[in-house]
Amino acid sequence: MEDNKQYQDPSEPKKPGLSETLCNVKLNDEVSTTGTDSAAHTAQGTMEQAALDTTPAYHSPPVPETLLTTKQLLQYWTAVNKRVKPIRLLFDIPETRTVESQCSKYVMYKVVVIRSGTYDGNQASIERRYSDFERLHKNIVKNFKEEVEEIAFPKKIVSGNFTEEKITERKLAFIDYLGKLYAIKDIRNAEEFTDFFFLSEVREGYTCLRGGQYTRALDILLNVLSLQEKLYSTDSQRLVPTLSAISVCCKDLGNMENAYRFSEKAGIILQNYSHHKYLIPLLKTQISLGYSLDKDIRQVGQKVADMEELQGQSNMVSLKELVVQEYV
């Protein structure tokens, strides 16, 4: 499971990345027998300190350029360019398929969500038809009319919908449309946008879970989690219900190790939110699973005892009871 990585808006102040700067800005003084040796060493020390600084990055080195060697300047600006590169999402539609039944015919577009700026080995995909995109557009226009007034949406046509040329044209238009919506900060963080990518799958997953179809529910929810980790990169609390549901599925399928792992991850996200409704049920699940896996859960047990004493809540619902109440 890949960790969440925070997207940095290009308009916001850029902060230097500690590990990135330390890896890329290596000031190896190459000045030989001149009086600039000591200056270069001073520059090295100053820039190493800058790597530890958490103040915003500016457009000039922390020391005068005349004190740096050519190699040092090159390394410095390479590091700057790398650390200010925003991590964004890219959208692609690599496949389509035409669905035909007795009463309808439509095209399904496979939408792939890819994290850029780093290798994404966990690409997530969904299938959507024109009416789904149209519903997204109407919801966005309802609340963000001014922001999207110049963003074109492919119009509905009466005939020719199923020609290869028209399908390709629409596919490219949808890719462009999603990219432009995501570029607007208020929209990419809005439920109207994120719900397009997984709301129907979340509902299906929870319906399967309530019906005891844990294998099917798990497959759906793992894909949902991958999408949410990309779309909720700045708000990890919103991952907790899905992580909890996955833990419940794993436990009921007898996969205790993964059940513990997902409940632990959700608990870590909530460690500073002592009154969150999921926290104590998650910790109690960790305790129960930890006993069966022979893990040391004494600290977790003490934390639960302290929280229950403080909050006066000792008969809370179980994690599964909490999960099945979602999306009813």
Secondary structure, DSSP 8 states (H G I E B T S, - for coil): ---------TTS-----HHHHHHH--------SSTTHHHHHHHHHHHHHHHH--S---SS-SS-GGGS-HHHHHHHHHHHHHHT----EEEEEEEEEEEE-SS-EEEEEEEEEEE-SS--S--EEEEEEHHHHHHHHHHHHHH-TTTTTTS------SS-TTSHHHHHHHHHHHHHHHHHHHTSHHHHTSHHHHHHHHHHHHHHHHHHHHTT-HHHHHHHHHHHHHHHHHHTTT-GGGGHHHHHHHHHHHHHTT-HHHHHHHHHHHHHHTTT-TT-TTHHHHHHHHHHHHHHTT---HHHHHHHHHHHHHHT--S---HHHHHTTTT-
